[in-house]
Amino acid sequence: MIVGSADASRRAAGSEWGVASSPSWSPDGRQILFAYGNRIVRTSSRPGGAIRTIHAGRNNYPVFWAPGGRTVFGHIDGVTWYSVRVHGGKAKPIAFPSSGSAHPDSCLSCSPDTFAILSPNREYAAVTTDTGEDNPPPPESIALLKLRPRHAPVEISTPLNAEEQSGPVSDSILSFSPHGRQLIFRRDAAACAFPPCPAPPVTGLMAFRLGRGAPVPLAQSGLPGASLVPSEAQEVQWSPDGRWVAVLENQSLEVVPTTGATAPRLLPPCSTPGDFLDGFSWSPASSLIAYDCLSGDLLPPDGSELMTVRPDGTHLIDLLKHQQWMYVNVLGNSGLHEPAQWSPDGSRLLFLATQAYGAGTSVFTIRPNGHHLTRLG
């Protein structure tokens, strides 16, 4: 059952109705930010709330709610990151000295990797950056932002993605450690075009302790269970309580106790043949995992899947089964991953859905048991 009405949303957005993207919870879970056409807007997380514009621009993308009443977002056209107060005001550009540029990844359709994530305590954010050049495409970098209450974010000094003596590298964001003190990322070396080639740099899954030292292989990070993570993993996330680590490898999602006391638990695969698992996230209480499945077809008749499951693989729920709305986990032609997000209290998931492929997208919340589907905008 869908509760609430989209009438207020339609009136607020006018002709831009139906192009929502990049939703984000406020720290208290009471409000939601999202991009709406050429605007950044906010609304109540309860149905029927007015939608208020806080910034008008062109082609906004990844939005997240920083502490102290600010939001961070980017433009596709200008490929620049900005910060603005959630009640409106002048947007301030964010410079990234370590990359020599204020540009995020300018090739949205070229990479499936995450473009921005928040640390568990919302004290830091990691964003994907590069030089903004298109020919040749530069290697991806990671900038770490210190999110300061009532002030624009600033980049903290990091040794990430420096031009190493052994050659350039490309870094891709994966996740933060449970306490937000380490960033886990994947490092790949650029191919050597002209011999003699230097010795390859250290690559694979890496960890960086925020504010000090240099990145080290994940197995040397000191995180409980790090040695249990296979080096070929595409994604890795620790549960918020630190008791589990979930690993995506070769389309298999496994949950491993960080003590190594028991064998890994293989979670149920995507229910539709040909679909592939695209992303996952832990609930704040570490009691559930939400994951999404992307169809191998560009125009699937039944949409992508959004599932919840317990860490032991039981109580699997397809949240939008038998609903007229189809879950959207990749936005349009940009290829930008739009994963579902847990509310701060773990009671709801925030996501995008559409009624038909090629149609506009809307913002929804739903209980992790599949009940109380609510359309917000």
DOLO-471961 format. One record per residue: x negated, z negated, y of N, C-alpha, C in turn; residue in one letter. Coordinates in steps of 0.001 Angstrom, whole numbers, plus 524288, in hexadecimal, padded with zeros to 5 digits. Atoms other than C-alpha are relative to their C-alpha. Layout:
// DOLO-471961
XZYXZYXZYa
...
// end
This chain:
// DOLO-471961
7FCBE800007FB518000080000800007FC9E80000804DEm
802C97FFD87FB107FB088037380D858030C7FCE18040Ai
7FD6E8030F7FBF57FE037F9AB818427FDF9801B380547v
801AC7FEAE7FABD7FD487FB7B826DE801BC8057480183g
7FE787FAF87FDE97FF578075982F4D7FB7F8025B80306s
8041E7FD4D7FD207F6538118283504801E98020F8053Ea
7FDEB7FDE87FB1B7FF1281447840CC7FC937FE97804ABd
80346801A87FB9F7F6C080C3884A137FAD3802E67FFFAa
804DD7FD1F8006C7EA95812F1844FE800A28058B8020Cs
7FF227FA9A7FE717F0668205F847278009F80060805E7r
7FF4A7FFDF7FA557F48981D268550A7FAD97FF31802D8r
804F0801297FD6A7E72A817B1858587FC378048B7FFA9a
803EB7FBFF800D37DF7F822FE852D0801B680565801D0a
7FE1A7FAF87FE4A7E82882E3D857197FEA48044F7FC34g
801347FB86803527E33B83B34852047FB977FEE97FC37s
8045280137803787D7CB8346F84B51801DA7FD487FB07e
7FDDB802B18048D7E0CC82E6D841277FE09802777FAF7w
8015E7FE16805237DB8982F80833767FA4D801327FF1Eg
8058B7FEDE800A77CCC782FFF835667FCD07FAF480037v
802C5804FA8000E7C891821E5832F47FB22800587FC99a
804C6800508031A7BAEE81ED582DDB7FD207FAF98014As
803C0804427FF1C7B0A38141C82CBC802827FAC980180s
7FDA58050A7FEA47B92F807CB82C897FC487FB747FEF1p
803698048B8007B7B2CE7FA6882DDF803027FB0C80162s
7FD7C8050B7FEF97B79D7EC4C82D157FD437FD1180467w
80259803D37FC807B5817E280837FD7FDEF7FB7D7FCBAs
8022680457803197AD997D68B833AA804127FC207FE10p
7FBF1803A3801B87BA117CE5D832E48044F802AC7FCDCd
7FC2E7FD298031A7C1E27D90B82BF28052C800FE802B2g
7FAFE7FF737FD4B7CC867D93E8364E800C2805508028Fr
7FFA07FAF67FD5F7C9697E65B83C817FCB68040A7FD0Bq
802B57FBA98028A7C4767F3A28383B7FE7B803FA80425i
801DC7FBAE7FCCF7BC4B7FDC983F327FFFA804F07FCB3l
800D87FB14802B97BC5B80C1783B967FFA880467803F3f
8001E7FB527FCC77B9AE819878410E8052D802D47FF47a
7FAF37FD61800307C5FF820F7844757FFA0804DF80363y
800E57FB4A7FCF77C3A482EF7848667FB2C7FF4C80356g
80454800987FC607BB0F82E198547C7FFC07FA9380264n
7FFEB805447FDE17BD0A81F868564E7FE017FC087FC0Cr
800CB804B3803187B83F812858514A8046E7FC518017Bi
7FB5F803237FEE17C443809C9850137FFCF7FAFC7FCD2v
7FF60804CD803047C7FC7FC3A84B67805CD7FEC47FF96r
7FA9D80182800DD7D4877F6C8845F18001B7FB0F7FCB9t
7FF64804938035A7D9B57EAD083EF27FFB18019F7FA54s
800177FEE08059C7D7507EA1683061805517FF307FD81s
7FA9B8007E801C57E5D17E6FE82F238031E804B6801C5r
7FD087FB557FE8C7EFFA7F1E282F8B802D77FF5580528p
7FCE87FFFB7FB397F6967F5AD83C357FCF27FEFC804EAg
803058011C7FB587EB697F293845777FEDE804E08032Cg
801537FB9D7FC957E85C7FB1F8511F7FA63801B57FF08a
805497FDE58006E7DC79803ED850897FDDD800B28057Fi
8024B800027FAC47D39B8022D85C487FAD0802F37FFF3r
804D87FD0C7FF987C8FC80BAA8604B7FBD87FCBD802BFt
80448802CD7FD757BBDE8054C863457FBB1803B5801B9i
803D77FC1E7FE477B3C4811AD864AA80220805647FEC5h
7FE6E7FA93800CC7B6E3820168665B7FB288036D80055a
804867FC8A800227ACC782A3786299801278048E7FC72g
7FF3F7FB86803717AA9D83581859567FD757FEF27FAC6r
802108002C805577A90B8352E84A967FD1C7FAF47FEBAn
8025180506801677A6A3826C3848747FFAE7FF747FA12n
8006480117805967A2038225383B227FD447FACF7FF50y
8002F8056B801C279D7F81613833DC800B17FBC380417p
7FEB2804447FC7C7A37C80A7183ABC7FF5F7FAE67FD0Bv
7FFD480536802527A0787FC48837D4800467FBE480445f
7FEE8804317FC5C7A4337EF8E83E587FB787FC247FFE1w
804678038F7FF907984A7E7FC842E3801EA7FAAF801F0a
7FE5B8051D7FE14798BD7D96384645800447FFE5805F4p
7FFB9800A07FA5D79C147D4D3853EE8035A803F4802C1g
7FC4A7FC8A7FD6D7A6B87DEDE8566A7FDD98054C80188g
801F27FABE7FEF679F0A7EB99855E1800B08035E7FB25r
7FFE47FC538044D7A00E7F7C584D997FB79803D180093t
804357FC238000679591801A2849D180227804F67FD8Dv
7FE007FB1A801FF7989680FF1847C07FC4A8046480183f
8033D7FB7F7FEC07929081D7D8485C8034B804B68014Eg
7FD8B7FAF77FEEF795D282B2D84CEB7FD7C804227FC8Bh
802317FBA2802E87943883743844787FD88803EB803C6i
801F67FC0F7FC627926A8403A8503E7FAC77FE6780265d
804C0801C87FD6B7884B8381A857657FC457FD427FC61g
802F3802D3803F27832E831BE84AE37FD217FB4E8024Bv
80232804B17FD9B780FF8251D852548035D7FB547FE9Bt
7FD2B804D780111784B48171D84EF9801167FD2080519w
7FE5A802D37FB6178C1780EE5858E98022C7FAA77FE7By
7FD5580504800887914E8012885AC6803BD7FF648048Fs
7FC21800E37FBEB79D857FD778624C8031A7FB217FE9Ev
7FCCF8049E800F97A5BE7F133863E480527801977FD80r
7FB307FE9A802C37B1C67F0E785B19804C57FFCA80391v
7FBB17FFF17FC3F7BA457EE918671C7FF5E8046B803F1h
800C87FB8D7FC957B4E97FABF86DA27FB857FF1A803CAg
80458800487FC547AA987FDB8877BF7FC66804A27FF43g
803B97FBBD8004279EBC806588793C7FCD27FFB17FB03k
803167FFD1804C77981E80A9486CB07FA3B8006780161a
8059C800047FF03789768080786C467FD26802897FB6Fk
802F87FD968044578027810BA864907FC0B7FC337FDBDp
803C18034D802B27775D80A3B85A887FB36803547FEC1i
804D87FD29801057693180EB385A117FD527FDB77FB34a
802CE80198804AE7612C80E2A84DA37FA36801548009Cf
805817FECD7FEFD752C280D1C851727FCF88018B7FB21p
803287FEF8804A974DC780D6E8436580062805A77FE3Cs
7FF717FA8E8018A7531D81B1F841327FEF4803B580489s
801187FCC87FB7574FD081FC284EDC804C3802DA801FCg
7FB4B7FD167FEB575DF4823AA850BB804B37FC6D7FFD4s
7FB13802D48006176BCA81ED9852C9803CA802E17FC73a
7FCAE7FCAD80333770E482862848A3800CE7FDC27FA95h
7FF208010D8058C77779824EF83BCD7FF7C8050B7FCECp
8006E7FB61803547778782E4983068803848045680215d
7FD027FBC97FD9977BC083B41836338023B803D17FC09s
7FE357FC5A8040A77EA8841DC8294D803E57FD2F7FC76c
7FC4380333802DC78AF883AB9824EC80193802867FADEl
7FE577FD61804CE78E538450281AD17FB9C8007E7FC09s
804787FF3380379780B9844A5814DD7FEC77FB3F7FCA4c
8018A804BE802CB7800A836A181005804B97FCB17FEBBs
7FBB18036F801707896682DDB808797FECC7FA4880126p
801B4805697FF78781E6821A180C5A802D27FD2E8046Dd
7FD54803487FC357874081669814557FD8F800A180563t
801F27FF547FAB778613817AB823127FFCC7FAE78030Bf
8002A805027FD4E788A080995827448024F7FBC97FC80a
7FDE480483802D478A4D7FC61820867FEC97FB128030Ci
800BA8051A7FD8778B997EE63825557FDD67FC247FC13l
801B7804428035C7847A7E2B181FDC804917FC4B7FF14s
7FB92803718013578D577D861819918018D7FC618047Ap
7FECA8037A7FB9D78C517CF7782577800DC802E58051Dn
7FF3F7FCA07FB6878DFE7DAFA82EF47FBDA7FF248042Fr
8043B800EA7FC487812C7D74F835597FCB2804E4800C2e
8031C7FB3F7FFCC77AB27E4568324B80350804A17FE2Cy
7FDC37FB268020077E9C7F269830187FB85803AA7FEC2a
803BC7FBE880159777147FD4182971802B18053A800D5a
7FDC87FAD77FEFA7797180B3582E147FC01804267FE96v
803577FB988014D7740D81839829907FEAB80300804FDt
801A27FD187FB5976C1381F35834047FC31804407FE73t
8043F7FC3B800707634C82AF18359D7FECC8020E8056Dd
8019A7FE077FAE175D568330284093804188036C80294t
7FBFB7FCA67FDCE769A583AF9842737FED5805C77FFA1g
801597FA7680086762A8847B483F68802A0802437FB20e
7FD497FD80804587694E85171836697FC82803957FCCCd
803317FC24802BE75E7085AE2832B97FA2D7FEE2800DAn
7FDC98018780510758108561082A8A802BC7FAC58005Ep
7FD73805267FFDE7610684A818278F7FBF17FBBC7FF30p
803DE804258007E7592383E0982985801717FC317FBA5p
7FEA680404803DA758358331D81F75803627FBCC8027Bp
7FCB7804317FE03762528286D820CD7FCCC7FB0F800DCe
8026A805017FED075E3181B91826D5804347FBD37FFF3s
7FC5E8045D7FF7A7646480E20827AF7FE757FCE2804CCi
800CC803837FB96765C280688834528031A7FB057FEFEa
7FD618050F8008E769217F810833BB8015E7FDF380562l
7FE26801E67FAFA771607F2F283EDE801227FA2C7FFB9l
7FE7D805717FF4E7724B7E4CE84333804FE7FFFD80338k
7FAE57FFF17FD6B780977E2A9846C7800AB7FAF080316l
7FFFA804967FC9D780E57D96C85253805657FF378026Ar
7FAE3800F77FD9778DB07D30B856B07FFE48011D805D9p
7FF307FEC17FA77792517D857863DA7FBC68037680257r
804057FC787FE12786B37E192864E07FFB2804C67FC73h
800BD7FB5A8032D783967EF3E860477FBED7FEF57FBC8a
803DE800C48043277C417EFAA8533E7FAA88021280193p
8054E7FE0F7FF2776D8B7F1688537B7FD6E800B77FAB5v
802D67FF28804DF7648C7F6AD8490C7FBB87FBE77FF6Ae
804428039C800FF75B8B7ECCB842D37FB61803107FDD7i
804B27FD4E801BA74D9C7F08083FAF7FFE2800457FA12s
800467FF58805A874CCF7F61F831F87FBED804107FEACt
803B17FBFF801BE7429F7FDBE82A618029C804367FCC1p
7FD497FC548035D74D23805E0823DA7FF0B8059E801B5l
800537FA5C7FF5174AF181465822627FBD6801C4803D4n
8046C7FE137FCFE73E19815318298E7FD8E804A07FD22a
802BD7FBA0802757361582161827197FB5B7FDBC7FD09e
804008028F8030E72E0C81BE381C127FB2C803757FF78e
804E17FD1E8009871FED81FB881A058004F803DC7FB74q
7FF8D7FC988048D723AF825A580D0D8044F8041080085s
7FC047FC047FF3972E7E82DEA812E08051F7FDB6801EFg
7FB03801E47FDFF73C2282D05818F2803AA7FE497FBA6p
7FC2C801D7803CA74723825D181205805668004280278v
7FA93800097FE3E755EA825C6812F58029E7FB397FDB6s
7FDA0804E6801AA75D42818DC8125F805ED8004C8006Ad
7FA4B7FFE28002876BAA8175180E9D802147FA7C7FF31s
7FDD2805428002C773A280AF6810D9803257FF2A7FB02i
7FCBE80175804797797A8041B804FD803367FB2680120l
7FD09804D67FF3C77D1A7F5E9807E47FC717FBD08022Es
802D7804BC7FE8C779217E89E80D12800267FC297FB74f
7FFDD80448803C4775AC7DCE4804B88047B7FC5580162s
7FB6E803507FF06780567D263803817FFB47FCD68050Fp
80081803277FB4077AF07CA2A80EBA7FE6980345804BBh
801277FC967FB9C777C07D5F1817287FA687FFD8801D4g
8056E800817FE48769327D322817997FC9B804907FE43r
802F77FB7A801C2764D27DF658106980381804CF7FFDBq
7FD527FB008004D768A87EDA1811357FE07802E27FB31l
801697FCEB8049A768E77F56280487800EF805BE80156i
7FF7A7FA7A7FEC676681803F38061F7FD04803437FC04f
802997FC6680388761EB80FE57FEB57FC358035C8031Dr
8040A7FCFA7FD4875540816C3802AC7FE74804AB7FCA1r
8019E7FB2D802927521D824DB7FF2F7FBA78028B8032Fd
804537FD637FD5E745C682C6C8024F8015C805B08010Da
7FF407FA7A7FED6746468398D809077FC4B803477FCACa
8033E7FC8C8033174111844DC801057FB43801E880317a
804C57FE157FD8E7333E84910803F180020805F88000Ac
7FF8B7FA517FF937339585702809097FAC1802BD7FFB6a
8050E7FD687FFC072524859BB80ACC7FBD27FC847FD8Ff
80448803038024C71A49854EF801C47FB228004D8038Ap
7FFD080449803D9711F884D1F800ED803F07FBDB8019Cp
7FBD9803C67FEEB71CEB843337FFE87FDD97FA6F7FFA4c
801B4805708003971AC3834CF802E9802937FD297FB76p
7FD98803388041171DA582A317F927805877FE9F801A8a
7FA8F801157FE7C72C69828107F8C8800B47FA5180182p
7FEEE805657FE7E731A281BEB7FFA1803477FD477FBD7p
7FCAB803068037E7389C810F87F87B805AD8016880124v
7FA927FE737FF4874696815837F6538037D7FD127FC27t
7FC408029980366752F0811157EF59803167FBE8802F9g
7FCFE804317FD8C75B3B8051C7F1FD7FC497FC308029El
8036B803457FCD4755317FCEC7FCC2803267FB9080273m
7FD948045B7FD36757F67F020803CF7FCA97FEB5804B9a
802BD801787FB34754787EC1D811A68022C7FAD2801EFf
7FE6A8050B7FDE4754C07DDFE816388004080075805EEr
7FF097FED47FA8B75AA57DECA823CF7FC487FCFF80398l
80330802617FBF3751337DC6782ED07FA687FED97FE8Cg
8056D8012B80152744AD7DAF0827297FE4B8030C7FB2Cr
802357FD748049073BA57E17C81D8780126805C77FFC3g
7FF1C7FA798010173C617EF16817EF803A5800887FB5Ba
7FCA37FF438049B746017F4CE80E247FCE57FF957FAF9p
8026E8008580524742F97F1BC7FFFA803B9802347FBF1v
7FC647FE718042C748637F6FB7F322803F87FBB47FEF0p
7FBC2803C9800AD755617F06E7F0347FE917FBC37FC19l
8016D803D68040074FDB7E9B57E4197FC7C7FBB880222a
80373803DE7FDA5746467E28C7ED11802927FD0A8047Bq
7FD4B8023E7FB7D750A47DE157F6C3801037FA2B7FF7Es
7FEAF80576800D8752E47D0BC7F0A3805CD7FF007FF7Cg
7FA62800AB8009C761917D3217F013801467FEF07FA44l
7FE918010D805777679E7CD307E3CD80253804DC7FD6Bp
7FDFA7FB7F802D776A017D7E57D9DF7FDB58052F80197g
8021D7FB057FE2B761F97E22F7E11E7FD2C802EA7FBA6a
802E07FD7780444759C47E4BE7D50D803A0802807FC04s
7FC3A7FDDB803B5766387E8237CD918024980530801D3l
7FDD37FB357FDCE7698F7F3A57D67A7FC90804A17FE74v
803287FB728018476524800C17D0BE7FE2E8030C804C1p
802417FD387FB8775C6B808BC7D9A680307804F480154s
7FD0A7FB297FF0D7657D8148C7D83C805607FEFE80259e
7FAC98013F7FDFF7715E80D707DDD98011A802ED8050Fa
7FE6B7FD657FB27778D9815107E8208020B7FC1D8040Fq
7FDF8804097FC8177F61808FD7EDE07FF0C7FAB47FD82e
8009F80554801F577D1B7FA5A7ECA7802297FC408040Ev
7FDC0803EC7FC7F784BB7EEFB7F27D800347FAC07FD43q
7FF778054F801F87836D7E0697F062805557FDD880185w
7FB1D8029D7FE9E78FF17D86F7EFE77FEE07FC2080466s
800E68039F7FBA8791CA7CFCD7FBFE7FE067FAA67FE55p
801DF8051D801C478F7B7C3817F3D97FAB3800547FD42d
8052B7FF488024D782E07C9457EE4B7FFC87FF897FA1Eg
7FFFF800C8805A87871B7C7527E0257FFBF8051B7FCF0r
7FFB37FAFD802BD7889C7D5C37DCDA7FD4F804308033Ew
801C37FB4D7FD59782767E2BE7E015802A68049F7FD50v
7FD457FB608020878A5D7EF417DE867FC9D804C780100a
803927FB887FFD1782F97FBCE7DBC4802E2804EF7FE5Bv
7FDE77FAE18016578782809F17DBE27FB7B8037D7FE50l
804167FCA78021877F1E812987D33D80277803FD7FC5Ee
7FDF67FBC28034E782BC81FD47CD72805D97FF797FF0Dn
7FA5880074800257912381DBA7D08D801F47FB847FCA1q
7FE6D804C7802B479157810BB7C95E7FF3B7FB67803B0s
80049804977FCA27946C8047A7D11E7FF8B7FB2A7FC8Fl
801088049A8032978E8F7F8407CB067FF757FB3A80376e
8009C805037FD5B78F067EA027CEF17FC6F7FC987FCA8v
803E480310802CD783707E1817CB377FFAF7FA968026Ev
800EE805337FDC5782797D2A97CCC87FA577FF97801C8p
80549800217FDDB776997D0177D5667FC587FC737FCE9t
80341803458035E771E77C5E57CBA67FE0C802F67FB3Et
801697FD10804A6771067D04A7C11B801BD7FD6A7FAFBg
7FE668030B80495777E57C6C97B7E980331803347FC21a
7FCD07FCC580377781327D10D7B2897FEF7805C080121t
800DC7FA657FF72781117DFBF7B0C180349802378047Aa
7FCE07FD7C7FBEB785E37E8E47BB8280576801567FE0Ep
7FA9D7FEAF8014C7948B7EB477BBBC801478054B80263r
7FEA07FAC67FE37798B57F96D7BCB4805A580004801D9l
7FABB7FFEA7FDDB7A4857FAE37C599802BE8051C7FEA2l
7FD2B7FB3F8018B7AF51804CD7C2C77FE8E804A08036Ep
801427FB547FCE97AC0E812BF7C70E804CA801ED802EEp
7FB977FD937FD547B49D81B457CFA1803FF801D27FBF2c
7FBE67FEEA803D37C1A781D867C90580133805CB7FF6Ds
7FEE07FA6E800427C2BF82C057CC397FB35802FB7FE1Et
804817FCF7801DE7B9DB8351E7C4497FDD68038380448p
802907FCC47FC107AFFF83BE77CD0F7FF037FD428051Cg
800F5802FE7FB377B09F831A67D7D97FADC7FD0A7FF84d
804D5802FD800327A42582A9C7DB97800457FB6D803CEf
7FFEF804BD7FCE67A21281CF27E0EA7FCB0800CA804D7l
802807FEA17FB1679E7981DD17EF4C7FE057FB4F8030Ed
801AC804A17FD2379CD780FE47F43C802E27FB347FE1Ag
7FD7F804D7801B57A019801A57F1E17FE877FB96803B4f
8012E804897FCB87A0667F4687F8A7802657FB1D7FD94s
7FE3080510801F07A1F67E6097F529803E27FD8A803C0w
7FC938032B7FCBB7AD0A7DD967FA0C7FCE67FB5D8020Fs
802E88045F7FDC77A8A17D23F802CA7FF567FB637FC45p
800548045B803B27AB637C8767F7D57FD13801777FB04a
802E47FE11804967A3987D09D7EDEA8035A8004F7FB19s
7FC7E80008804827AF967D0D77E51A801EA8056B7FE79s
7FE247FAB8801037B2C97DF6D7E60B7FC1B803F980218l
802E97FB897FE037AC1F7EC7C7E7E2803EA804588011Bi
7FCEF7FB5B7FEC17B2BA7F7C77EED97FC6F804B87FF7Da
803207FB408003E7ADE78055F7EB8180383804C08006Ay
7FCEB7FB457FF487B21E813247EE607FDB6804767FCDAd
801717FB78803217B1CE81FC57E6C68015B804F1802FDc
7FF457FB0F7FD497B04582D3A7ECA2800D58044D7FC00l
7FEDF7FBC1803A87B60A839117E5F87FBB3804158002As
803B47FBB4800487ACEF843A77E15680220804ED80278g
7FD937FB887FD607B6A384D577E72E800807FED5805C6d
7FF8F800CC7FA607B71784F737F5CF805957FED78019El
7FA8A800C77FE917C5ED84F797F5EB802F97FDB87FB5Bl
7FD4580241804767CAB6845FF7EB7B805BF7FF128014Ep
7FA78800CE7FEF27D970845127EA21801717FA438008Ap
7FE8080576800027D9308365C7E87B7FC747FC9B80359d
80352802FB7FC7C7CE9F832497F2467FBDB7FCE67FD2Bg
803FE803658022E7C35C829087F052802787FAE97FE3Bs
7FE01804E9802287C4BA81BEF7E9A27FD737FB5E802AEe
801FC804F57FE027C32D80E3E7EF228018B7FBC77FC1Al
7FF11803A68043C7C1C4803CA7E4B57FDE17FA8F8016Em
80251805317FFF37BF847F51A7E3C67FF7C7FE1D7FA60t
800FE801EE805447B9F97EE257D7E27FCEB7FAF08006Dv
80317804C88002E7B46C7E0EC7D44F7FA7B8013A7FE09r
8055D7FEF7801C67A5B17DFDA7D1D57FF67800647FA16p
800637FF99805B37A8657DE5E7C341802B8804E57FDECd
7FD8F7FB1B801957AF7B7EB8F7C317805CC7FFA67FEE6g
7FA6B8009D801037BD3E7E6107C1A78032B800B180500t
7FC457FF9F7FBAC7C94A7E77A7CA457FECF804A78038Ch
800CC7FB367FD0D7C68F7F57F7CE6E8052C801B78026Bl
7FB407FE697FD3D7D0757F9E77D8AF7FEDD804DE8033Bi
8001A7FB557FCBA7D25D807847DE7B803B77FEEA8048Cd
7FCDA802277FBBC7D711803387EBF080433803B380205l
7FC317FC4E7FDD67DE1F80FB17EFF3802D6803227FBD5l
7FD2A7FD4C804217E39A813BE7E2D4805D47FFCD8012Ak
7FA587FF6D7FF127F1B2818797E42E801597FFC7805D6h
7FEF27FFD87FA677F037818CB7F31A7FFE0805A7801E2q
800017FAC07FDC97F2ED824C27FB6D7FB0D8010A8032Bq
804C47FF6E7FCE37E65882244803067FB40800877FC7Cw
804C07FF20802FF7D923826FB7FE247FB5C7FD96802DBm
804998028F7FDD77CCD981F0A800597FBF08040C801ADy
8040A7FC7F7FDF47C244825A4808867FADE7FCFA80044v
805108029C7FFBA7B434821B3806177FBB48037180236n
803AA7FC957FD3F7AD6D82D7880C248031A802BD8043Cv
7FCFA7FE0E7FB9C7B1AC831C8819A27FEB2805A880143l
800547FA977FE497B3DC8403781BCA7FB2E802DF7FE1Dg
804797FCC68016C7A8E584A1281B977FAD07FD6280125n
804E7802997FEAF79EF48405B820BA7FD5C7FDB67FB35s
802368028E8049279D1B83A778133E7FEE07FA43800E1g
801098056E7FEAC79CEF82D15819B5803267FC5F7FC7Fl
7FD61803978038C7A0028227080FDE8030D7FBF98031Fh
7FC94803B87FD577AB6C819F481454801DE7FBF67FBFFe
7FE83803AF804207AB7880E9880A92804027FC0C801E0p
7FC61804427FEC17B6278045580A047FCE77FB1B80162a
802AE804B57FE317B2897F781810B6803587FB2E7FEF3q
7FD4B804F1800D77B6277E9A780CCC800D47FD2A8052Cw
7FF2C803677FB827BC507E0EC817087FC767FB3F7FF85s
803898047F8004F7B4137D4F781A8E801C07FBD17FC2Ap
7FE1E803F2803AF7BCD87CC338124580100802357FA88d
7FF627FD998051F7BD717D5D7806ED805958010F7FE5Cg
7FA857FF698017C7CC3E7D6D88075F801EF8059D80037s
7FE3A7FA9C7FF647CD1C7E55480ADF7FB58803BB80010r
803C87FBC47FF837C5DA7F23E80A50801CE803B980440l
7FEFE7FC6E7FBB27C5017FB72815F57FDE08055D7FE83l
801AD7FAD9801CE7C46580A1A813548031E80446802B3f
7FD3F7FB727FE017C8D0817CC816F780308802A17FB9El
7FCE67FD22803D37D35381FBC81019802BC80488802B7a
7FD537FB6C7FDFD7DA5982C9C811B28047C8015E7FC5Bt
7FBA87FE41803487E6DC832BF80CAD7FED1805227FD4Bq
8015E7FAFB8025D7E0A083FDF809AE7FAA680197801FCa
8051F7FE477FE547D31B845B8809FB800908043B80422y
7FF877FC9D7FB7F7D10784CC2816C8803527FD9280442g
7FCDD802C67FC1F7DA718437081D917FCC17FBAE80277a
802C0804337FD597D6A783845826947FF917FB277FCA1g
800C9804E2802C57D21882AE682222802367FB7880329t
7FDD4804A97FD917D81581D9E824FA7FD297FB2E7FDF1s
8028E804ED801637D31280F9D8247E803DE7FC7E7FD21v
7FCB280366803307D88E8067681A127FD087FB0F7FE88f
8020E80476802DC7D6897F901814738034D7FF447FB19t
7FD3A80102804DC7DA5D7F4A8806C77FDBD7FB1F7FD7Bi
801E480481802F87D9727E86C7FE7C7FCCA801EB7FB55r
803397FE348045F7CF217E9287F3AE802E6800657FAD5p
7FCD67FF49804B47DA207E8667E99D8037C804D88005Dn
7FD007FB3B7FF597E0007F5137EEDE8052D7FF34802D1g
7FB1D8011C7FD407EB3E7EE807F61B7FF3780030805F5h
7FFD7800967FA527EF107EE7A804797FCB380425802C0h
8027D7FBB77FD527EA347FBD9808AD80212800518058Bl
7FE6A8003F7FA837EA707FBC68179B7FD4A8043C8031Et
802227FBD37FCAF7E8B280745820B37FF757FDFB80597r
801118021F7FAD87E253803B682DA37FF798043880420l
800BD7FC007FC0F7DF2781074834597FE51805247FDA6g
// end
